[in-house]
Structure formats: structure tokens, C-alpha cells
Amino acid sequence: MNKKWNLPILLLLTALVLLTAVLCVCLGSVSIPPLEVLRTVADGIRGKPATTPAAAITLRIRLPRVLCALLSGASLSLCGCAMQGLLRNPLADGSTMGVASGASLGAAVAILTGFSLPVLKVAGTMLSAIAFSFLSLLMILSLAWSMDNSLSTHTIILIGIIFSMFISSVMNLLVTFSGEKLRSITFWTMGSFSGSSYLYALILLGTLAVCGGLLLSLSGELNAFSLGERNASHLGVEVRRVRMAVLVLVSVLTGVCVSVGGSIAFVGLVVPHITRMITGPNHARLMPACLFTGAVFLMLCDLCARTLLSPVELPVGVVTSLIGAVVFVVIFYRTRRRRT
């Protein structure tokens, strides 16, 4: 396979994502034929209102949900790939830094206090999650800097794990005093796209376009990091600048994803491993591929969450954890057997 993606591969991956999206819109408690879904979406693009129950379900409920799952899966898997490349740690993902925990705390605080904006009420939880993710990043980097002026990856990982444990305790404390909002906070912390909207999808798309594009532009530097930070520096990579850029970009992407879909585990951990087995370790191929595989993975997990026990809906984070844990154990077992 060439070092750069060629047009047929990109078209094939794009077709796979689109087919998965159509499948997820079609299936549910009420099945809708694919041709009707495509016709309804085309009418919606032209501005025609939904006149049938199937059209209303497609345009108002399923399509924005599938779009949010698609964009969140692409974002989380890209974050995991970037973190694994930066920290040279196969157990790293977007939540390794503790940023996801901070974003979860911010969203929980917004839900508990009823924080909202006068102009755009739905943005209250999102802004709170993003703000807390940035505060978490600043706290983690400050603590790591006080312990190690070089900001080594091992120190950052250690501080991130400790910070995540602390945030988990604070979250449990909030849940204890949440009262009537206990169910919404608990369900949200397990992940759900049930409240998705086109506005959320647009915000995810914009964030992924900016932050994801910048992360993809750093694929060469992340390849150099695989040789070690000292060797990367000898190759001309500005180690501190690249490290800070990746951490900030991952924090923003993770914060936005958590504010939309809640805490969704294992996507950023497992998807890059699966993709790496197909594309190899070169980040120029691996990172773009993670966008597609992550999108397909989370859309299918969300489909399972809302159809397996229909009409009861499972939290999507539960599904990703169950599938991700099994897949990760299989990958780890196969890797150890290959080494021995």
C-alpha cells in the first residue's frame, strides 16, 4: 500500500461510512426502507417539510443522532490515535490526560445547576464541558511541570490517571446530591445520543474540521515521536510545541464530544489498534483511516444500543465498553502470542 491514500481507497471508505449511516437510519423500533430514507433526506435538503411519520422519524430523530455518532466516533478515534502516537503508549486515548473526566464533570455541573445561556440554552452544557476540559488540561500540565520541567510523557500519564481518579470521586459526590436529576446525570455519564440535534452535529463537524485537520497535519511529527522524543528532536521536530499542540487539540475535540454524547469509553483506545492492523503504523495513513473506522464503529454501537433491547435504550457507552473490552483482550492476546 502506498504511503499516501489514493482516490479508490478514499471512495471505498467514504462509501462504507455512508452505507453504515443509511443502515443506522433505516433500522430501529420502526424500520424504514432505504429508498424512502434517501428520498426523505433529499426532500429535507431541498427544504420540503416532513409530511409522514416515517419522514418525521428520519429527519427529526434518527438522522441528527446518526450524524452525531458518526462525527463523535471519527473525533474520538482520531484523538486516541494522536495520543497513542504522542505518548508512545498503546493504552493511551483521549481520556488518558484526564480531559474527558474534566469535561464530564463540567457537563454534570451544568446539568445539576441548570446552567444555560439566554440566547442558546442547549449550549450551556457544551460550554461548561469545554471550559472544564481546558481547566483540567491546565491543572494537569501545571502539576506535571512542577514535578518535571521537561514535561515527559510518563509524568503526564501519571498525573492524568491520578486526576481522573480525583474527578471520579467528585462525580460520585455530585451524583449523591443530584436528587431528582440523578437519572439524567447517571444516564448521560454512561453516554447517549438520544438528545442529538443538527446544531450539535454542526458544532462537531466544525470542531473536527479545525482540530482534526491540524492533528492530521502533524502526522509526520507523530511518526518521529515513535522513535523517542530525543530522536524526534534530532530530526528537527520541536518536541514541546508539537506536544502542546496535540494535547490542546485533543482536549478541545474530546471536550466537545463529551458535551454532546457523554462519556463514551474505548472508542479512542480500540479503534486505532484495529485500524493499525490494517494500515500499519504510519500516521499519514493511520490517522485518516481512523476517522472512517471510528465513525463506522460508533454508529454501529449506537445502533445496537437502541435496538438490542428495544423499546428500552441502552447507554451507548455500555455497548462500546462491552465490545471494546472484548476486542482489546483479543488484540492483546494475539499480540502477545505473536511476540512469543
C-alpha positions as CSV (number, residue, x, y, z in Angstrom):
1,M,0.0,0.0,0.0
2,N,1.3,3.4,-0.9
3,K,2.3,5.9,1.8
4,K,-0.5,8.2,0.7
5,W,-4.1,7.3,0.3
6,N,-5.2,7.1,-3.3
7,L,-8.7,8.0,-4.7
8,P,-10.2,4.5,-4.9
9,I,-9.4,3.8,-1.2
10,L,-10.9,7.1,-0.1
11,L,-14.0,6.4,-2.2
12,L,-14.3,2.9,-0.7
13,L,-14.0,4.2,2.8
14,T,-16.5,7.0,2.2
15,A,-19.0,4.6,0.7
16,L,-18.6,2.3,3.7
17,V,-19.4,5.2,6.1
18,L,-22.4,6.3,4.0
19,L,-23.8,2.8,3.8
20,T,-23.4,2.4,7.5
21,A,-25.2,5.7,8.1
22,V,-28.1,4.8,5.9
23,L,-28.4,1.4,7.6
24,C,-28.5,3.1,11.0
25,V,-31.2,5.5,9.9
26,C,-33.3,2.7,8.4
27,L,-33.2,0.4,11.4
28,G,-34.9,1.0,14.8
29,S,-38.1,0.3,16.6
30,V,-39.8,1.3,13.3
31,S,-38.0,0.0,10.2
32,I,-37.9,2.4,7.2
33,P,-36.9,1.2,3.7
34,P,-33.6,2.6,2.4
35,L,-35.1,4.2,-0.7
36,E,-37.6,6.1,1.4
37,V,-34.8,7.3,3.7
38,L,-32.8,8.6,0.8
39,R,-35.9,10.3,-0.7
40,T,-36.8,11.9,2.6
41,V,-33.2,13.2,3.1
42,A,-33.2,14.6,-0.4
43,D,-36.5,16.3,0.3
44,G,-35.2,17.7,3.5
45,I,-32.2,19.1,1.8
46,R,-34.5,20.8,-0.7
47,G,-36.4,22.3,2.2
48,K,-39.6,20.2,2.0
49,P,-41.2,19.5,5.4
50,A,-41.8,16.0,6.7
51,T,-45.3,15.0,5.9
52,T,-45.4,11.4,7.1
53,P,-44.5,9.7,10.4
54,A,-41.5,7.9,8.7
55,A,-40.2,11.2,7.3
56,A,-40.5,12.8,10.7
57,I,-38.6,10.0,12.4
58,T,-35.9,10.1,9.8
59,L,-35.3,13.9,9.8
60,R,-36.1,14.8,13.4
61,I,-34.8,11.9,15.4
62,R,-32.6,9.4,13.6
63,L,-30.6,11.5,11.1
64,P,-29.2,14.0,13.6
65,R,-28.4,11.1,16.0
66,V,-26.5,9.2,13.4
67,L,-24.6,12.3,12.3
68,C,-23.6,13.0,15.9
69,A,-22.5,9.4,16.4
70,L,-20.5,9.5,13.1
71,L,-18.7,12.7,13.9
72,S,-18.1,11.7,17.5
73,G,-16.7,8.3,16.5
74,A,-14.3,9.9,14.0
75,S,-13.2,12.6,16.5
76,L,-12.6,10.2,19.4
77,S,-10.7,7.6,17.3
78,L,-8.5,10.4,15.9
79,C,-7.8,11.7,19.4
80,G,-6.9,8.2,20.6
81,C,-4.6,7.7,17.6
82,A,-2.9,11.0,18.2
83,M,-2.4,10.3,21.9
84,Q,-1.0,6.9,21.3
85,G,1.5,8.3,18.8
86,L,2.4,11.2,21.1
87,L,2.8,9.2,24.3
88,R,4.1,6.0,22.6
89,N,1.7,4.1,24.8
90,P,-0.8,1.6,23.4
91,L,-3.1,2.3,26.4
92,A,-3.4,6.0,25.7
93,D,-6.5,7.7,24.3
94,G,-8.3,11.0,24.5
95,S,-9.2,10.3,28.1
96,T,-5.6,9.4,29.3
97,M,-4.9,13.1,30.1
98,G,-8.0,13.2,32.3
99,V,-9.5,15.8,30.0
100,A,-12.6,13.6,29.3
101,S,-13.1,13.3,33.0
102,G,-12.9,17.1,33.4
103,A,-15.4,17.5,30.6
104,S,-17.8,15.1,32.2
105,L,-17.6,17.0,35.4
106,G,-18.3,20.2,33.7
107,A,-21.3,18.8,31.9
108,A,-22.6,17.2,35.2
109,V,-22.2,20.6,37.0
110,A,-24.2,22.3,34.2
111,I,-27.0,19.7,34.4
112,L,-27.1,19.8,38.2
113,T,-27.2,23.6,38.4
114,G,-29.4,24.1,35.3
115,F,-26.8,26.4,33.7
116,S,-27.8,27.7,30.3
117,L,-27.3,30.7,28.0
118,P,-30.2,33.1,27.3
119,V,-29.6,33.1,23.6
120,L,-28.9,29.4,23.1
121,K,-29.9,27.2,26.0
122,V,-28.5,23.9,24.6
123,A,-25.0,25.4,24.6
124,G,-24.8,25.6,28.4
125,T,-23.7,22.0,29.0
126,M,-21.4,22.1,26.0
127,L,-19.6,25.3,27.0
128,S,-19.3,24.1,30.6
129,A,-17.8,20.8,29.4
130,I,-15.3,22.5,27.1
131,A,-14.3,25.0,29.9
132,F,-13.7,22.2,32.4
133,S,-11.7,20.3,29.9
134,F,-9.4,23.3,29.4
135,L,-9.1,23.8,33.1
136,S,-8.3,20.1,33.6
137,L,-5.6,20.4,30.9
138,L,-4.1,23.5,32.6
139,M,-4.1,21.8,36.0
140,I,-2.5,18.6,34.7
141,L,0.2,20.4,32.8
142,S,0.9,22.7,35.8
143,L,1.3,19.7,38.1
144,A,3.4,17.9,35.6
145,W,5.6,21.0,35.1
146,S,6.1,21.3,38.9
147,M,7.2,17.7,39.0
148,D,9.2,17.6,35.8
149,N,10.3,20.7,33.8
150,S,10.7,18.6,30.7
151,L,7.0,17.6,30.7
152,S,7.9,13.9,29.9
153,T,5.1,11.7,28.7
154,H,5.4,9.4,31.7
155,T,4.8,12.3,34.1
156,I,1.8,13.5,32.1
157,I,0.3,10.0,32.0
158,L,0.8,9.6,35.8
159,I,-0.8,13.0,36.6
160,G,-3.6,12.3,34.1
161,I,-4.5,9.0,35.8
162,I,-4.4,10.5,39.3
163,F,-6.5,13.4,38.1
164,S,-9.1,11.1,36.6
165,M,-9.4,9.2,39.9
166,F,-10.0,12.5,41.7
167,I,-12.6,13.7,39.2
168,S,-14.4,10.3,39.5
169,S,-14.7,10.9,43.3
170,V,-16.1,14.4,42.7
171,M,-18.6,13.0,40.2
172,N,-19.8,10.4,42.7
173,L,-20.2,13.2,45.2
174,L,-22.3,15.2,42.8
175,V,-24.4,12.2,42.0
176,T,-25.1,11.7,45.7
177,F,-26.6,15.2,45.9
178,S,-28.2,15.3,42.5
179,G,-31.7,14.4,43.8
180,E,-34.3,14.3,41.0
181,K,-31.6,14.9,38.4
182,L,-29.9,11.6,39.3
183,R,-31.3,9.7,36.4
184,S,-30.3,12.2,33.7
185,I,-26.8,12.7,35.1
186,T,-26.2,8.9,35.5
187,F,-27.5,8.1,32.0
188,W,-25.5,10.9,30.5
189,T,-22.3,9.8,32.2
190,M,-22.7,6.4,30.5
191,G,-23.1,8.0,27.1
192,S,-26.1,8.7,24.9
193,F,-27.0,10.4,21.6
194,S,-30.7,10.5,22.4
195,G,-30.8,14.3,22.6
196,S,-28.9,14.9,19.4
197,S,-29.7,17.7,17.1
198,Y,-28.4,19.2,13.9
199,L,-26.9,22.0,15.9
200,Y,-24.8,19.5,17.8
201,A,-23.8,17.8,14.6
202,L,-22.8,21.2,13.1
203,I,-20.6,22.0,16.1
204,L,-19.0,18.6,16.0
205,L,-18.3,19.0,12.3
206,G,-16.8,22.4,12.7
207,T,-14.6,21.3,15.6
208,L,-13.5,18.2,13.7
209,A,-12.7,20.2,10.6
210,V,-10.4,22.6,12.5
211,C,-8.9,20.5,15.2
212,G,-8.9,17.3,13.2
213,G,-7.3,19.0,10.2
214,L,-4.5,20.4,12.4
215,L,-3.9,16.9,14.0
216,L,-3.7,15.3,10.6
217,S,-1.1,17.9,9.6
218,L,1.1,16.7,12.5
219,S,1.2,13.1,11.2
220,G,4.9,13.4,10.2
221,E,5.9,14.7,13.7
222,L,4.0,11.9,15.3
223,N,5.9,9.4,13.2
224,A,9.1,11.0,14.5
225,F,7.8,10.7,18.1
226,S,7.7,6.9,17.6
227,L,11.5,7.0,17.7
228,G,11.5,8.7,21.0
229,E,11.4,12.4,22.0
230,R,15.2,12.8,21.9
231,N,15.5,11.3,18.4
232,A,12.5,13.3,17.2
233,S,14.3,16.4,18.4
234,H,17.4,15.4,16.5
235,L,15.2,15.1,13.4
236,G,14.2,18.7,13.7
237,V,10.9,18.3,15.5
238,E,10.0,21.0,18.1
239,V,9.0,18.5,20.7
240,R,7.4,20.8,23.2
241,R,5.5,22.8,20.6
242,V,4.1,19.6,19.0
243,R,3.3,18.0,22.3
244,M,1.4,21.1,23.5
245,A,-0.4,21.4,20.2
246,V,-1.6,17.8,20.2
247,L,-2.7,18.0,23.8
248,V,-4.7,21.2,23.3
249,L,-6.3,19.9,20.1
250,V,-7.2,16.6,21.7
251,S,-8.6,18.4,24.7
252,V,-10.9,20.5,22.5
253,L,-12.1,17.6,20.4
254,T,-12.7,15.4,23.5
255,G,-14.5,18.2,25.4
256,V,-16.9,18.8,22.5
257,C,-17.6,15.0,22.0
258,V,-18.2,14.5,25.8
259,S,-20.6,17.5,25.9
260,V,-22.7,16.0,23.0
261,G,-22.7,12.3,23.7
262,G,-21.5,12.0,27.3
263,S,-18.7,9.7,28.4
264,I,-18.1,7.1,25.7
265,A,-15.2,4.7,26.6
266,F,-12.9,2.5,24.5
267,V,-13.5,4.2,21.1
268,G,-10.2,6.1,21.2
269,L,-8.5,3.1,22.6
270,V,-9.6,0.2,20.5
271,V,-10.3,1.7,17.0
272,P,-6.7,2.9,16.4
273,H,-5.5,-0.7,17.3
274,I,-7.9,-2.2,14.8
275,T,-7.0,0.3,12.1
276,R,-3.3,-0.1,12.7
277,M,-3.6,-3.8,11.9
278,I,-4.9,-2.8,8.5
279,T,-2.9,0.3,7.6
280,G,0.3,-0.2,9.5
281,P,1.9,2.3,12.0
282,N,2.5,5.2,9.5
283,H,0.4,8.1,10.9
284,A,0.0,9.6,7.4
285,R,-2.2,6.6,6.6
286,L,-3.3,5.6,10.1
287,M,-4.9,8.9,11.2
288,P,-7.1,9.4,8.2
289,A,-8.2,5.8,8.3
290,C,-9.2,6.2,12.0
291,L,-11.7,8.9,11.0
292,F,-13.6,6.3,8.9
293,T,-13.3,3.3,11.1
294,G,-14.2,5.3,14.2
295,A,-17.3,6.7,12.6
296,V,-18.4,3.2,11.5
297,F,-17.7,1.7,14.9
298,L,-19.6,4.2,16.9
299,M,-22.6,4.3,14.5
300,L,-22.9,0.5,14.8
301,C,-22.6,0.7,18.6
302,D,-25.3,3.3,18.8
303,L,-27.5,1.2,16.6
304,C,-27.0,-1.8,18.9
305,A,-27.7,0.5,21.9
306,R,-31.2,1.5,20.6
307,T,-32.3,-1.8,19.0
308,L,-30.9,-4.8,21.1
309,L,-33.5,-4.3,23.9
310,S,-36.0,-2.2,22.1
311,P,-38.0,-0.3,23.3
312,V,-35.5,0.0,26.1
313,E,-32.5,2.0,25.1
314,L,-29.0,1.1,26.4
315,P,-26.4,3.8,27.0
316,V,-24.0,3.7,24.1
317,G,-21.0,3.9,26.5
318,V,-22.1,0.5,27.9
319,V,-22.1,-1.0,24.4
320,T,-18.7,0.4,23.5
321,S,-17.2,-0.8,26.7
322,L,-18.5,-4.3,26.3
323,I,-17.4,-4.6,22.7
324,G,-14.2,-2.6,23.2
325,A,-13.1,-4.7,26.2
326,V,-13.5,-8.0,24.3
327,V,-11.8,-6.6,21.2
328,F,-8.9,-5.2,23.2
329,V,-8.4,-8.5,25.1
330,V,-8.3,-10.4,21.7
331,I,-5.9,-7.9,20.2
332,F,-3.6,-8.0,23.3
333,Y,-3.7,-11.8,23.3
334,R,-2.9,-12.1,19.6
335,T,0.0,-9.6,20.0
336,R,1.5,-11.5,23.0
337,R,1.3,-14.8,21.1
338,R,2.9,-13.3,18.0
339,R,5.8,-12.0,20.2
340,T,6.3,-15.3,21.9
